[in-house]
Amino acid sequence: MATIFTKIVNGEIPAFKVAENDRFLAFLDINPLAKGHTLVIPKNEIDYILDMEDSELADLMVFAKAVGRAIEKVVPCKRMGITVIGLEVPHTHIHLIPINSIYDMDFKQPKLKFTSDELKQLSLEIQNELKLD
């Protein structure tokens, strides 16, 4: 059974994509902790991040770094919070969360709500700042 993220990769479920190449995809979280909260995934369905090949994990992190830098240009913040939890969806994913304090990454917080138009505009703004090699 394909994960929700694989369904996004396959175009079966829509997403507000901010970056994509042949191996990785980044898209806005629809239940974000902060404006710009983005998920970065390998297109290949791998449940646990520590099961990834070293070179693929390194490439995923480099991809996530470029996405995080683009988000920082669009969403003012002190740092880009980076976390991997991996319990809620059995498909490796990195959370990139613009933060101003450590408490901004508390997943018990109420999630923010944005309209589809707001998410679409934000995804376009991040895409415009992205520099992928």
N, CA, C and O atoms as a GROMACS GRO file, in nm:
protein
  532
    1MET      N    1   0.085  -0.119   0.000
    1MET     CA    2   0.000   0.000   0.000
    1MET      C    3   0.090   0.125   0.000
    1MET      O    4   0.176   0.140   0.086
    2ALA      N    5   0.068   0.211  -0.094
    2ALA     CA    6   0.149   0.332  -0.106
    2ALA      C    7   0.114   0.431   0.005
    2ALA      O    8  -0.001   0.443   0.046
    3THR      N    9   0.216   0.501   0.052
    3THR     CA   10   0.193   0.604   0.154
    3THR      C   11   0.130   0.726   0.090
    3THR      O   12   0.128   0.740  -0.032
    4ILE      N   13   0.078   0.814   0.173
    4ILE     CA   14   0.022   0.940   0.123
    4ILE      C   15   0.129   1.020   0.048
    4ILE      O   16   0.099   1.090  -0.048
    5PHE      N   17   0.254   1.009   0.092
    5PHE     CA   18   0.361   1.083   0.024
    5PHE      C   19   0.390   1.023  -0.114
    5PHE      O   20   0.418   1.098  -0.208
    6THR      N   21   0.385   0.891  -0.126
    6THR     CA   22   0.403   0.830  -0.258
    6THR      C   23   0.289   0.870  -0.350
    6THR      O   24   0.309   0.890  -0.470
    7LYS      N   25   0.170   0.881  -0.295
    7LYS     CA   26   0.056   0.926  -0.377
    7LYS      C   27   0.076   1.070  -0.424
    7LYS      O   28   0.034   1.106  -0.534
    8ILE      N   29   0.139   1.153  -0.341
    8ILE     CA   30   0.173   1.290  -0.383
    8ILE      C   31   0.277   1.285  -0.494
    8ILE      O   32   0.264   1.355  -0.595
    9VAL      N   33   0.381   1.204  -0.476
    9VAL     CA   34   0.485   1.189  -0.579
    9VAL      C   35   0.423   1.145  -0.711
    9VAL      O   36   0.461   1.196  -0.817
   10ASN      N   37   0.328   1.052  -0.706
   10ASN     CA   38   0.265   0.998  -0.826
   10ASN      C   39   0.156   1.087  -0.884
   10ASN      O   40   0.097   1.054  -0.987
   11GLY      N   41   0.129   1.202  -0.818
   11GLY     CA   42   0.027   1.293  -0.868
   11GLY      C   43  -0.115   1.251  -0.837
   11GLY      O   44  -0.210   1.308  -0.892
   12GLU      N   45  -0.133   1.152  -0.749
   12GLU     CA   46  -0.266   1.105  -0.712
   12GLU      C   47  -0.333   1.197  -0.610
   12GLU      O   48  -0.455   1.203  -0.601
   13ILE      N   49  -0.250   1.268  -0.534
   13ILE     CA   50  -0.298   1.362  -0.434
   13ILE      C   51  -0.226   1.495  -0.461
   13ILE      O   52  -0.105   1.496  -0.479
   14PRO      N   53  -0.300   1.606  -0.465
   14PRO     CA   54  -0.234   1.735  -0.492
   14PRO      C   55  -0.150   1.781  -0.373
   14PRO      O   56  -0.175   1.744  -0.259
   15ALA      N   57  -0.050   1.862  -0.404
   15ALA     CA   58   0.035   1.920  -0.300
   15ALA      C   59   0.087   2.054  -0.351
   15ALA      O   60   0.092   2.079  -0.471
   16PHE      N   61   0.125   2.139  -0.258
   16PHE     CA   62   0.185   2.268  -0.291
   16PHE      C   63   0.336   2.250  -0.294
   16PHE      O   64   0.405   2.271  -0.195
   17LYS      N   65   0.385   2.209  -0.410
   17LYS     CA   66   0.527   2.177  -0.427
   17LYS      C   67   0.612   2.304  -0.426
   17LYS      O   68   0.574   2.406  -0.483
   18VAL      N   69   0.727   2.294  -0.361
   18VAL     CA   70   0.822   2.406  -0.362
   18VAL      C   71   0.950   2.370  -0.434
   18VAL      O   72   1.022   2.459  -0.482
   19ALA      N   73   0.981   2.241  -0.443
   19ALA     CA   74   1.103   2.198  -0.514
   19ALA      C   75   1.089   2.052  -0.552
   19ALA      O   76   1.026   1.973  -0.481
   20GLU      N   77   1.150   2.018  -0.666
   20GLU     CA   78   1.143   1.879  -0.710
   20GLU      C   79   1.257   1.853  -0.807
   20GLU      O   80   1.292   1.937  -0.890
   21ASN      N   81   1.314   1.735  -0.796
   21ASN     CA   82   1.405   1.685  -0.898
   21ASN      C   83   1.370   1.539  -0.921
   21ASN      O   84   1.264   1.494  -0.878
   22ASP      N   85   1.455   1.465  -0.986
   22ASP     CA   86   1.422   1.327  -1.017
   22ASP      C   87   1.422   1.235  -0.895
   22ASP      O   88   1.367   1.125  -0.901
   23ARG      N   89   1.482   1.279  -0.783
   23ARG     CA   90   1.494   1.193  -0.665
   23ARG      C   91   1.421   1.242  -0.540
   23ARG      O   92   1.387   1.162  -0.452
   24PHE      N   93   1.398   1.374  -0.532
   24PHE     CA   94   1.343   1.430  -0.409
   24PHE      C   95   1.230   1.529  -0.440
   24PHE      O   96   1.219   1.582  -0.550
   25LEU      N   97   1.147   1.550  -0.339
   25LEU     CA   98   1.034   1.642  -0.351
   25LEU      C   99   1.018   1.717  -0.219
   25LEU      O  100   1.033   1.660  -0.111
   26ALA      N  101   0.989   1.847  -0.231
   26ALA     CA  102   0.959   1.929  -0.113
   26ALA      C  103   0.824   1.996  -0.137
   26ALA      O  104   0.798   2.050  -0.245
   27PHE      N  105   0.739   1.991  -0.036
   27PHE     CA  106   0.606   2.050  -0.048
   27PHE      C  107   0.563   2.106   0.088
   27PHE      O  108   0.608   2.060   0.192
   28LEU      N  109   0.475   2.205   0.083
   28LEU     CA  110   0.427   2.268   0.205
   28LEU      C  111   0.342   2.170   0.286
   28LEU      O  112   0.261   2.096   0.231
   29ASP      N  113   0.363   2.172   0.417
   29ASP     CA  114   0.280   2.094   0.509
   29ASP      C  115   0.143   2.161   0.514
   29ASP      O  116   0.135   2.282   0.533
   30ILE      N  117   0.036   2.084   0.498
   30ILE     CA  118  -0.097   2.145   0.499
   30ILE      C  119  -0.150   2.164   0.641
   30ILE      O  120  -0.255   2.225   0.661
   31ASN      N  121  -0.078   2.111   0.740
   31ASN     CA  122  -0.109   2.136   0.882
   31ASN      C  123   0.016   2.190   0.950
   31ASN      O  124   0.074   2.124   1.036
   32PRO      N  125   0.058   2.310   0.911
   32PRO     CA  126   0.189   2.359   0.953
   32PRO      C  127   0.194   2.412   1.096
   32PRO      O  128   0.095   2.460   1.151
   33LEU      N  129   0.314   2.402   1.153
   33LEU     CA  130   0.341   2.467   1.281
   33LEU      C  131   0.374   2.614   1.260
   33LEU      O  132   0.355   2.696   1.350
   34ALA      N  133   0.424   2.648   1.141
   34ALA     CA  134   0.462   2.786   1.110
   34ALA      C  135   0.443   2.808   0.960
   34ALA      O  136   0.441   2.713   0.882
   35LYS      N  137   0.428   2.932   0.923
   35LYS     CA  138   0.423   2.966   0.781
   35LYS      C  139   0.554   2.918   0.717
   35LYS      O  140   0.662   2.948   0.767
   36GLY      N  141   0.542   2.844   0.606
   36GLY     CA  142   0.660   2.793   0.538
   36GLY      C  143   0.701   2.654   0.578
   36GLY      O  144   0.794   2.598   0.519
   37HIS      N  145   0.634   2.594   0.677
   37HIS     CA  146   0.664   2.457   0.721
   37HIS      C  147   0.655   2.365   0.599
   37HIS      O  148   0.550   2.353   0.535
   38THR      N  149   0.766   2.302   0.568
   38THR     CA  150   0.779   2.223   0.445
   38THR      C  151   0.828   2.082   0.477
   38THR      O  152   0.908   2.062   0.568
   39LEU      N  153   0.780   1.986   0.401
   39LEU     CA  154   0.824   1.848   0.412
   39LEU      C  155   0.913   1.815   0.293
   39LEU      O  156   0.881   1.850   0.180
   40VAL      N  157   1.024   1.749   0.319
   40VAL     CA  158   1.118   1.709   0.215
   40VAL      C  159   1.128   1.557   0.220
   40VAL      O  160   1.156   1.498   0.324
   41ILE      N  161   1.105   1.494   0.104
   41ILE     CA  162   1.100   1.348   0.099
   41ILE      C  163   1.183   1.294  -0.017
   41ILE      O  164   1.205   1.362  -0.117
   42PRO      N  165   1.230   1.169  -0.001
   42PRO     CA  166   1.283   1.100  -0.119
   42PRO      C  167   1.162   1.049  -0.198
   42PRO      O  168   1.062   1.008  -0.139
   43LYS      N  169   1.170   1.051  -0.328
   43LYS     CA  170   1.059   0.997  -0.408
   43LYS      C  171   1.048   0.846  -0.392
   43LYS      O  172   0.940   0.790  -0.401
   44ASN      N  173   1.161   0.783  -0.368
   44ASN     CA  174   1.164   0.640  -0.341
   44ASN      C  175   1.108   0.617  -0.201
   44ASN      O  176   1.157   0.678  -0.105
   45GLU      N  177   1.009   0.533  -0.188
   45GLU     CA  178   0.944   0.511  -0.059
   45GLU      C  179   1.034   0.431   0.034
   45GLU      O  180   1.051   0.310   0.018
   46ILE      N  181   1.092   0.500   0.131
   46ILE     CA  182   1.177   0.440   0.233
   46ILE      C  183   1.116   0.478   0.367
   46ILE      O  184   1.101   0.597   0.396
   47ASP      N  185   1.082   0.381   0.448
   47ASP     CA  186   1.013   0.407   0.574
   47ASP      C  187   1.099   0.486   0.673
   47ASP      O  188   1.054   0.588   0.726
   48TYR      N  189   1.220   0.441   0.696
   48TYR     CA  190   1.301   0.492   0.807
   48TYR      C  191   1.427   0.558   0.753
   48TYR      O  192   1.502   0.498   0.677
   49ILE      N  193   1.449   0.681   0.792
   49ILE     CA  194   1.560   0.760   0.739
   49ILE      C  195   1.695   0.691   0.759
   49ILE      O  196   1.784   0.704   0.675
   50LEU      N  197   1.712   0.618   0.868
   50LEU     CA  198   1.840   0.551   0.892
   50LEU      C  199   1.859   0.428   0.806
   50LEU      O  200   1.967   0.368   0.806
   51ASP      N  201   1.755   0.389   0.732
   51ASP     CA  202   1.768   0.279   0.636
   51ASP      C  203   1.813   0.327   0.498
   51ASP      O  204   1.837   0.246   0.409
   52MET      N  205   1.825   0.458   0.481
   52MET     CA  206   1.869   0.511   0.352
   52MET      C  207   2.018   0.484   0.332
   52MET      O  208   2.094   0.478   0.428
   53GLU      N  209   2.057   0.466   0.207
   53GLU     CA  210   2.199   0.456   0.174
   53GLU      C  211   2.265   0.588   0.212
   53GLU      O  212   2.203   0.694   0.200
   54ASP      N  213   2.389   0.585   0.255
   54ASP     CA  214   2.458   0.706   0.300
   54ASP      C  215   2.457   0.816   0.194
   54ASP      O  216   2.430   0.932   0.225
   55SER      N  217   2.486   0.780   0.070
   55SER     CA  218   2.493   0.881  -0.035
   55SER      C  219   2.355   0.941  -0.062
   55SER      O  220   2.345   1.061  -0.089
   56GLU      N  221   2.250   0.861  -0.055
   56GLU     CA  222   2.115   0.913  -0.077
   56GLU      C  223   2.073   1.005   0.038
   56GLU      O  224   2.010   1.108   0.015
   57LEU      N  225   2.107   0.967   0.160
   57LEU     CA  226   2.077   1.051   0.276
   57LEU      C  227   2.152   1.184   0.265
   57LEU      O  228   2.095   1.290   0.292
   58ALA      N  229   2.278   1.179   0.226
   58ALA     CA  230   2.355   1.303   0.210
   58ALA      C  231   2.291   1.391   0.104
   58ALA      O  232   2.279   1.512   0.123
   59ASP      N  233   2.251   1.333  -0.008
   59ASP     CA  234   2.188   1.411  -0.114
   59ASP      C  235   2.054   1.469  -0.070
   59ASP      O  236   2.019   1.582  -0.107
   60LEU      N  237   1.978   1.393   0.009
   60LEU     CA  238   1.851   1.443   0.062
   60LEU      C  239   1.875   1.565   0.150
   60LEU      O  240   1.802   1.664   0.141
   61MET      N  241   1.977   1.559   0.235
   61MET     CA  242   2.006   1.671   0.324
   61MET      C  243   2.053   1.795   0.246
   61MET      O  244   2.018   1.908   0.281
   62VAL      N  245   2.131   1.775   0.141
   62VAL     CA  246   2.175   1.887   0.058
   62VAL      C  247   2.054   1.950  -0.012
   62VAL      O  248   2.045   2.073  -0.021
   63PHE      N  249   1.964   1.868  -0.061
   63PHE     CA  250   1.840   1.917  -0.122
   63PHE      C  251   1.759   1.996  -0.020
   63PHE      O  252   1.711   2.106  -0.049
   64ALA      N  253   1.744   1.940   0.101
   64ALA     CA  254   1.669   2.007   0.208
   64ALA      C  255   1.735   2.139   0.246
   64ALA      O  256   1.665   2.236   0.275
   65LYS      N  257   1.866   2.144   0.246
   65LYS     CA  258   1.938   2.268   0.278
   65LYS      C  259   1.902   2.378   0.178
   65LYS      O  260   1.876   2.492   0.218
   66ALA      N  261   1.901   2.345   0.050
   66ALA     CA  262   1.867   2.444  -0.053
   66ALA      C  263   1.723   2.493  -0.034
   66ALA      O  264   1.695   2.612  -0.049
   67VAL      N  265   1.633   2.401  -0.003
   67VAL     CA  266   1.493   2.439   0.020
   67VAL      C  267   1.483   2.528   0.144
   67VAL      O  268   1.413   2.628   0.143
   68GLY      N  269   1.553   2.491   0.251
   68GLY     CA  270   1.552   2.570   0.374
   68GLY      C  271   1.603   2.712   0.351
   68GLY      O  272   1.546   2.807   0.405
   69ARG      N  273   1.708   2.726   0.273
   69ARG     CA  274   1.761   2.860   0.242
   69ARG      C  275   1.659   2.944   0.165
   69ARG      O  276   1.646   3.064   0.189
   70ALA      N  277   1.586   2.881   0.074
   70ALA     CA  278   1.484   2.953  -0.002
   70ALA      C  279   1.369   2.996   0.090
   70ALA      O  280   1.318   3.107   0.079
   71ILE      N  281   1.329   2.907   0.181
   71ILE     CA  282   1.222   2.941   0.276
   71ILE      C  283   1.264   3.060   0.361
   71ILE      O  284   1.184   3.151   0.384
   72GLU      N  285   1.390   3.061   0.407
   72GLU     CA  286   1.440   3.172   0.491
   72GLU      C  287   1.429   3.307   0.420
   72GLU      O  288   1.411   3.409   0.485
   73LYS      N  289   1.441   3.308   0.288
   73LYS     CA  290   1.432   3.432   0.213
   73LYS      C  291   1.289   3.483   0.203
   73LYS      O  292   1.266   3.601   0.178
   74VAL      N  293   1.192   3.392   0.222
   74VAL     CA  294   1.050   3.427   0.208
   74VAL      C  295   0.984   3.448   0.344
   74VAL      O  296   0.899   3.536   0.359
   75VAL      N  297   1.022   3.368   0.442
   75VAL     CA  298   0.960   3.371   0.574
   75VAL      C  299   1.064   3.417   0.675
   75VAL      O  300   1.156   3.341   0.706
   76PRO      N  301   1.053   3.538   0.727
   76PRO     CA  302   1.151   3.585   0.826
   76PRO      C  303   1.153   3.494   0.949
   76PRO      O  304   1.049   3.462   1.007
   77CYS      N  305   1.274   3.454   0.988
   77CYS     CA  306   1.290   3.368   1.105
   77CYS      C  307   1.435   3.374   1.151
   77CYS      O  308   1.523   3.414   1.076
   78LYS      N  309   1.458   3.332   1.277
   78LYS     CA  310   1.595   3.329   1.330
   78LYS      C  311   1.673   3.210   1.276
   78LYS      O  312   1.793   3.221   1.248
   79ARG      N  313   1.606   3.097   1.260
   79ARG     CA  314   1.669   2.974   1.214
   79ARG      C  315   1.568   2.890   1.137
   79ARG      O  316   1.447   2.912   1.142
   80MET      N  317   1.623   2.793   1.065
   80MET     CA  318   1.539   2.692   1.002
   80MET      C  319   1.548   2.568   1.090
   80MET      O  320   1.652   2.503   1.097
   81GLY      N  321   1.439   2.538   1.158
   81GLY     CA  322   1.434   2.418   1.239
   81GLY      C  323   1.425   2.296   1.148
   81GLY      O  324   1.350   2.296   1.051
   82ILE      N  325   1.501   2.194   1.181
   82ILE     CA  326   1.502   2.072   1.102
   82ILE      C  327   1.479   1.955   1.196
   82ILE      O  328   1.551   1.936   1.294
   83THR      N  329   1.377   1.876   1.165
   83THR     CA  330   1.348   1.761   1.250
   83THR      C  331   1.302   1.642   1.166
   83THR      O  332   1.242   1.658   1.059
   84VAL      N  333   1.331   1.525   1.217
   84VAL     CA  334   1.284   1.400   1.158
   84VAL      C  335   1.216   1.325   1.271
   84VAL      O  336   1.278   1.294   1.373
   85ILE      N  337   1.090   1.296   1.252
   85ILE     CA  338   1.017   1.219   1.353
   85ILE      C  339   0.987   1.081   1.296
   85ILE      O  340   1.028   0.980   1.353
   86GLY      N  341   0.916   1.078   1.186
   86GLY     CA  342   0.898   0.954   1.112
   86GLY      C  343   0.799   0.855   1.166
   86GLY      O  344   0.798   0.740   1.122
   87LEU      N  345   0.717   0.894   1.259
   87LEU     CA  346   0.620   0.799   1.314
   87LEU      C  347   0.483   0.812   1.247
   87LEU      O  348   0.409   0.714   1.238
   88GLU      N  349   0.449   0.930   1.201
   88GLU     CA  350   0.313   0.954   1.152
   88GLU      C  351   0.288   0.905   1.010
   88GLU      O  352   0.176   0.868   0.977
   89VAL      N  353   0.390   0.905   0.925
   89VAL     CA  354   0.379   0.853   0.788
   89VAL      C  355   0.501   0.764   0.764
   89VAL      O  356   0.614   0.809   0.784
   90PRO      N  357   0.481   0.639   0.724
   90PRO     CA  358   0.594   0.548   0.706
   90PRO      C  359   0.669   0.572   0.574
   90PRO      O  360   0.684   0.482   0.491
   91HIS      N  361   0.714   0.694   0.557
   91HIS     CA  362   0.790   0.736   0.439
   91HIS      C  363   0.884   0.846   0.489
   91HIS      O  364   0.838   0.948   0.540
   92THR      N  365   1.013   0.826   0.475
   92THR     CA  366   1.111   0.922   0.524
   92THR      C  367   1.072   1.064   0.487
   92THR      O  368   1.038   1.092   0.372
   93HIS      N  369   1.076   1.153   0.586
   93HIS     CA  370   1.051   1.294   0.558
   93HIS      C  371   1.119   1.382   0.662
   93HIS      O  372   1.128   1.348   0.780
   94ILE      N  373   1.165   1.495   0.612
   94ILE     CA  374   1.231   1.595   0.696
   94ILE      C  375   1.137   1.714   0.705
   94ILE      O  376   1.086   1.763   0.604
   95HIS      N  377   1.115   1.762   0.827
   95HIS     CA  378   1.037   1.883   0.848
   95HIS      C  379   1.133   2.002   0.848
   95HIS      O  380   1.230   2.003   0.924
   96LEU      N  381   1.107   2.100   0.764
   96LEU     CA  382   1.177   2.229   0.767
   96LEU      C  383   1.078   2.330   0.821
   96LEU      O  384   0.974   2.355   0.761
   97ILE      N  385   1.112   2.389   0.937
   97ILE     CA  386   1.017   2.478   1.005
   97ILE      C  387   1.086   2.609   1.040
   97ILE      O  388   1.182   2.610   1.118
   98PRO      N  389   1.039   2.720   0.983
   98PRO     CA  390   1.096   2.849   1.024
   98PRO      C  391   1.067   2.873   1.172
   98PRO      O  392   0.952   2.866   1.215
   99ILE      N  393   1.172   2.902   1.250
   99ILE     CA  394   1.153   2.917   1.394
   99ILE      C  395   1.220   3.044   1.446
   99ILE      O  396   1.316   3.095   1.389
  100ASN      N  397   1.164   3.093   1.556
  100ASN     CA  398   1.222   3.205   1.630
  100ASN      C  399   1.255   3.164   1.774
  100ASN      O  400   1.324   3.237   1.845
  101SER      N  401   1.203   3.048   1.816
  101SER     CA  402   1.237   2.991   1.947
  101SER      C  403   1.222   2.840   1.937
  101SER      O  404   1.159   2.788   1.845
  102ILE      N  405   1.280   2.770   2.032
  102ILE     CA  406   1.272   2.624   2.033
  102ILE      C  407   1.127   2.576   2.044
  102ILE      O  408   1.094   2.467   1.997
  103TYR      N  409   1.043   2.656   2.104
  103TYR     CA  410   0.903   2.617   2.125
  103TYR      C  411   0.822   2.619   1.996
  103TYR      O  412   0.713   2.564   1.990
  104ASP      N  413   0.876   2.682   1.892
  104ASP     CA  414   0.807   2.686   1.764
  104ASP      C  415   0.802   2.548   1.698
  104ASP      O  416   0.727   2.528   1.603
  105MET      N  417   0.882   2.453   1.749
  105MET     CA  418   0.884   2.319   1.691
  105MET      C  419   0.808   2.218   1.777
  105MET      O  420   0.825   2.097   1.760
  106ASP      N  421   0.726   2.264   1.868
  106ASP     CA  422   0.646   2.177   1.954
  106ASP      C  423   0.524   2.130   1.875
  106ASP      O  424   0.433   2.208   1.846
  107PHE      N  425   0.523   2.002   1.840
  107PHE     CA  426   0.415   1.948   1.758
  107PHE      C  427   0.283   1.936   1.833
  107PHE      O  428   0.182   1.898   1.773
  108LYS      N  429   0.280   1.969   1.961
  108LYS     CA  430   0.154   1.972   2.036
  108LYS      C  431   0.081   2.104   2.016
  108LYS      O  432  -0.036   2.116   2.053
  109GLN      N  433   0.148   2.202   1.958
  109GLN     CA  434   0.085   2.332   1.933
  109GLN      C  435  -0.031   2.316   1.834
  109GLN      O  436  -0.032   2.224   1.752
  110PRO      N  437  -0.128   2.406   1.842
  110PRO     CA  438  -0.233   2.406   1.739
  110PRO      C  439  -0.169   2.435   1.603
  110PRO      O  440  -0.079   2.518   1.592
  111LYS      N  441  -0.217   2.366   1.502
  111LYS     CA  442  -0.164   2.386   1.367
  111LYS      C  443  -0.226   2.513   1.306
  111LYS      O  444  -0.339   2.549   1.338
  112LEU      N  445  -0.152   2.577   1.221
  112LEU     CA  446  -0.200   2.697   1.154
  112LEU      C  447  -0.288   2.658   1.036
  112LEU      O  448  -0.278   2.547   0.984
  113LYS      N  449  -0.372   2.748   0.995
  113LYS     CA  450  -0.460   2.725   0.880
  113LYS      C  451  -0.434   2.834   0.776
  113LYS      O  452  -0.433   2.953   0.807
  114PHE      N  453  -0.413   2.791   0.654
  114PHE     CA  454  -0.396   2.883   0.541
  114PHE      C  455  -0.491   2.839   0.431
  114PHE      O  456  -0.523   2.721   0.418
  115THR      N  457  -0.536   2.935   0.352
  115THR     CA  458  -0.621   2.901   0.238
  115THR      C  459  -0.536   2.839   0.128
  115THR      O  460  -0.414   2.851   0.128
  116SER      N  461  -0.602   2.773   0.035
  116SER     CA  462  -0.531   2.717  -0.080
  116SER      C  463  -0.459   2.826  -0.157
  116SER      O  464  -0.347   2.806  -0.205
  117ASP      N  465  -0.522   2.942  -0.170
  117ASP     CA  466  -0.458   3.053  -0.242
  117ASP      C  467  -0.333   3.101  -0.169
  117ASP      O  468  -0.231   3.130  -0.232
  118GLU      N  469  -0.339   3.108  -0.036
  118GLU     CA  470  -0.222   3.149   0.042
  118GLU      C  471  -0.108   3.047   0.028
  118GLU      O  472   0.008   3.085   0.013
  119LEU      N  473  -0.141   2.919   0.032
  119LEU     CA  474  -0.039   2.814   0.018
  119LEU      C  475   0.020   2.815  -0.122
  119LEU      O  476   0.141   2.799  -0.139
  120LYS      N  477  -0.064   2.834  -0.222
  120LYS     CA  478  -0.014   2.840  -0.359
  120LYS      C  479   0.082   2.957  -0.376
  120LYS      O  480   0.189   2.942  -0.436
  121GLN      N  481   0.044   3.074  -0.325
  121GLN     CA  482   0.130   3.193  -0.336
  121GLN      C  483   0.262   3.171  -0.263
  121GLN      O  484   0.368   3.206  -0.315
  122LEU      N  485   0.257   3.114  -0.144
  122LEU     CA  486   0.378   3.088  -0.067
  122LEU      C  487   0.469   2.990  -0.141
  122LEU      O  488   0.590   3.010  -0.146
  123SER      N  489   0.411   2.884  -0.197
  123SER     CA  490   0.493   2.786  -0.270
  123SER      C  491   0.561   2.852  -0.390
  123SER      O  492   0.677   2.821  -0.419
  124LEU      N  493   0.492   2.941  -0.458
  124LEU     CA  494   0.553   3.013  -0.572
  124LEU      C  495   0.666   3.105  -0.526
  124LEU      O  496   0.769   3.114  -0.592
  125GLU      N  497   0.646   3.173  -0.414
  125GLU     CA  498   0.750   3.262  -0.362
  125GLU      C  499   0.876   3.183  -0.325
  125GLU      O  500   0.988   3.227  -0.353
  126ILE      N  501   0.858   3.068  -0.264
  126ILE     CA  502   0.974   2.984  -0.227
  126ILE      C  503   1.042   2.932  -0.354
  126ILE      O  504   1.164   2.934  -0.364
  127GLN      N  505   0.962   2.885  -0.450
  127GLN     CA  506   1.020   2.838  -0.577
  127GLN      C  507   1.106   2.944  -0.643
  127GLN      O  508   1.212   2.915  -0.696
  128ASN      N  509   1.058   3.069  -0.638
  128ASN     CA  510   1.132   3.180  -0.701
  128ASN      C  511   1.267   3.206  -0.635
  128ASN      O  512   1.356   3.263  -0.698
  129GLU      N  513   1.282   3.168  -0.509
  129GLU     CA  514   1.408   3.189  -0.436
  129GLU      C  515   1.501   3.069  -0.442
  129GLU      O  516   1.616   3.077  -0.399
  130LEU      N  517   1.452   2.958  -0.494
  130LEU     CA  518   1.527   2.833  -0.489
  130LEU      C  519   1.639   2.829  -0.589
  130LEU      O  520   1.625   2.867  -0.706
  131LYS      N  521   1.752   2.781  -0.540
  131LYS     CA  522   1.869   2.761  -0.626
  131LYS      C  523   1.918   2.618  -0.606
  131LYS      O  524   1.988   2.588  -0.510
  132LEU      N  525   1.879   2.531  -0.699
  132LEU     CA  526   1.922   2.392  -0.693
  132LEU      C  527   2.030   2.369  -0.797
  132LEU      O  528   2.025   2.423  -0.907
  133ASP      N  529   2.129   2.288  -0.761
  133ASP     CA  530   2.234   2.254  -0.858
  133ASP      C  531   2.194   2.134  -0.940
  133ASP      O  532   2.269   2.091  -1.027
   0.00000   0.00000   0.00000
